[in-house]
Every structure is written in C-alpha cells, then in structure tokens.
C-alpha cells in the first residue's frame, strides 16, 4: 500500500500530537505528585542573642531549631545554627504546611535551658519573617580593672630657629 505525501504528513502530525500529549500528561503527572515548589511557604527565621549584663552580643552561641512534631507530623525539621560576631543567627526554612510552629532553644553558660516558640501561617503570602531573640546571662567578669594615672613632667623644647631655642 502506497501513501501519498499529504497522507504521510497528516499521519506524522497526528502521531506527534498524540505522543506529545502523552509526554505532556506523563510529565505533568510526575510534577504534580512530586515535592512542592521550594519557593512556596518560605520562612525566614532571624534572631539575636545578647547578654543580660550590658546587652552586648554573644558570639558563637549554639541554637537548635526544631519543628513542632505534634502539629506537623509530615514536617520533621532539626538544625543547629550559631550566632555571628554581632550575636545574630539566620535560617531559611521551607515548610510544607500552611501553618505551624518552630521551637528555638539554647543553653546558657550555667547549662540552663532557654527556649521560645514562633508560629507561622501562610494565608496572604508565601513568605514569613519570624524573629526569636534571647537575652542570656553570661559569666561575670572576674578581673577588676583600676585605672592608674600619675603625673609625668616632661621637658618641652620649642625650636624657633636653627640658632635659638626655648626651654619650658
């Protein structure tokens, strides 16, 4: 059986359309059943750790961030972060749920546990900026410094010209 060129073209077009639709359906199904787009439901967690003596930053303080497993069974999250030299810590978290909470905890120099909980909800935006600050006791300063001043009389010389000078 011999086909003319117009029939061949129609056959090829229909085969391409059929295969293209199948490919599109297969690709769409895989995307739909895969993980959510990581751009959605983004949490920016920011905080600062300062001391109770003078409000100065605490550098290199370890903090533990966990998700609340009682509300979000499908969102297990655990991460250790450390403060920078200004006492700040940062984390970006992608949450699969529309609402939930995160627990941030740390220990002070006496090994006393401190924690706080922050809550998020994605109603109006795909981004949430959350803040969790800590004010921790620090080890007291053991060295007491005393300023010691004393008068030192010095000889001052003023040269007015190369041939003459004055002593004060």
C-alpha positions as CSV (number, residue, x, y, z in Angstrom):
1,X,0.0,0.0,0.0
2,X,1.4,3.3,-1.1
3,X,0.7,6.6,0.7
4,X,0.8,9.9,-0.9
5,X,2.8,12.8,0.7
6,X,-0.2,14.6,2.1
7,X,-1.5,11.5,3.9
8,X,2.0,10.9,5.3
9,X,2.1,14.4,6.6
10,X,-1.3,14.1,8.3
11,X,-0.2,10.7,9.8
12,X,3.0,12.2,11.2
13,X,1.2,15.2,12.6
14,X,-1.3,13.1,14.4
15,X,1.4,10.8,15.7
16,X,3.4,13.7,17.0
17,X,0.4,15.3,18.6
18,X,-0.6,12.0,20.2
19,X,2.9,11.3,21.5
20,X,3.3,15.0,22.6
21,X,0.1,14.9,24.6
22,X,1.1,11.6,26.2
23,X,4.5,13.1,27.1
24,X,2.9,16.2,28.5
25,X,0.4,14.1,30.6
26,X,3.2,11.9,31.9
27,X,5.4,15.0,32.7
28,X,2.5,16.8,34.3
29,X,1.7,13.8,36.4
30,X,5.2,13.5,37.7
31,X,5.4,17.1,38.6
32,X,2.0,17.0,40.4
33,X,2.9,14.0,42.5
34,X,6.5,15.3,43.3
35,X,7.6,17.7,46.0
36,X,6.1,21.1,46.2
37,X,7.9,24.0,44.6
38,X,10.6,25.0,47.1
39,X,9.8,28.7,46.5
40,X,6.4,28.3,48.3
41,X,6.0,28.6,52.1
42,X,9.4,30.0,52.9
43,X,10.2,31.0,56.5
44,X,13.0,33.4,57.3
45,X,14.0,33.0,60.9
46,X,16.1,35.8,62.4
47,X,17.2,36.4,65.9
48,X,19.9,37.9,68.1
49,X,21.4,36.6,71.4
50,X,22.6,39.3,73.8
51,X,23.8,39.2,77.4
52,X,22.0,40.4,80.5
53,X,24.9,42.4,81.9
54,X,25.2,45.1,79.2
55,X,23.2,44.0,76.2
56,X,26.3,43.1,74.2
57,X,26.1,40.3,71.6
58,X,27.0,36.7,72.4
59,X,29.2,35.3,69.6
60,X,29.2,31.7,68.6
61,X,26.1,30.7,70.7
62,X,24.6,27.4,69.5
63,X,20.9,27.4,68.9
64,X,18.7,24.4,68.0
65,X,15.7,24.9,65.7
66,X,13.0,22.2,65.5
67,X,9.6,21.9,64.1
68,X,6.7,21.1,66.5
69,X,6.1,17.4,65.8
70,X,2.7,17.4,67.5
71,X,1.2,19.7,64.8
72,X,3.3,18.8,61.8
73,X,3.9,15.1,61.6
74,X,5.0,15.3,58.0
75,X,7.4,18.2,58.6
76,X,10.3,16.9,60.8
77,X,12.9,19.7,61.0
78,X,16.0,19.9,63.1
79,X,19.0,22.3,62.6
80,X,21.8,23.7,64.7
81,X,22.9,27.3,63.9
82,X,25.5,29.6,65.5
83,X,25.5,33.3,66.1
84,X,27.9,35.6,64.3
85,X,30.1,38.2,65.9
86,X,27.2,40.5,66.3
87,X,25.1,37.8,68.0
88,X,22.7,37.3,65.1
89,X,21.6,33.9,63.6
90,X,19.6,33.2,60.4
91,X,17.9,30.3,58.8
92,X,15.7,29.8,55.8
93,X,13.1,27.0,56.1
94,X,10.7,25.6,53.5
95,X,7.5,24.4,55.2
96,X,5.1,22.0,53.5
97,X,2.1,23.0,55.7
98,X,0.1,26.2,55.7
99,X,0.5,26.8,59.4
100,X,2.7,25.5,62.3
101,X,5.3,26.4,64.8
102,X,9.1,26.2,65.3
103,X,10.9,25.8,68.6
104,X,14.2,27.6,69.1
105,X,16.3,26.6,72.1
106,X,19.7,27.1,73.6
107,X,21.7,26.7,76.8
108,X,23.5,29.5,78.8
109,X,26.9,29.2,80.4
110,X,25.3,27.6,83.5
111,X,23.8,24.9,81.2
112,X,20.3,26.3,81.9
113,X,17.8,25.6,79.1
114,X,16.1,28.6,77.3
115,X,13.6,28.2,74.6
116,X,10.9,30.0,72.7
117,X,8.2,29.1,70.1
118,X,7.4,31.1,67.0
119,X,4.2,30.5,64.9
120,X,3.8,30.8,61.2
121,X,0.8,30.9,58.9
122,X,0.7,31.2,55.1
123,X,-2.6,33.0,54.5
124,X,-1.6,36.1,52.5
125,X,1.9,35.4,51.4
126,X,4.3,32.6,50.6
127,X,7.0,34.2,52.8
128,X,7.1,34.6,56.6
129,X,9.7,36.6,58.5
130,X,9.9,35.4,62.1
131,X,12.0,36.8,65.0
132,X,13.2,35.0,68.1
133,X,15.6,36.8,70.4
134,X,17.3,35.6,73.5
135,X,18.8,37.6,76.5
136,X,21.1,35.2,78.3
137,X,23.2,35.5,81.5
138,X,27.0,35.4,80.9
139,X,29.8,34.6,83.1
140,X,30.6,37.5,85.4
141,X,33.9,39.3,84.8
142,X,36.4,38.2,87.4
143,X,39.1,40.7,86.8
144,X,38.5,44.1,88.3
145,X,40.4,46.8,86.4
146,X,41.6,50.0,88.1
147,X,42.8,52.9,86.1
148,X,46.1,54.2,87.5
149,X,47.1,57.7,86.5
150,X,50.2,59.6,87.5
151,X,51.7,62.9,86.5
152,X,54.7,62.8,84.3
153,X,56.7,66.0,84.0
154,X,58.4,66.2,80.7
155,X,60.9,68.7,79.3
156,X,59.4,70.6,76.3
157,X,61.7,72.3,73.9
158,X,60.5,74.7,71.2
159,X,62.8,75.5,68.4
160,X,62.1,78.8,66.8
161,X,65.1,78.9,64.5
162,X,68.2,77.0,64.0
163,X,70.3,79.3,66.1
164,X,67.9,79.7,69.1
165,X,65.5,77.6,71.2
166,X,63.5,78.0,74.4
167,X,63.2,75.5,77.3
168,X,59.9,75.5,79.3
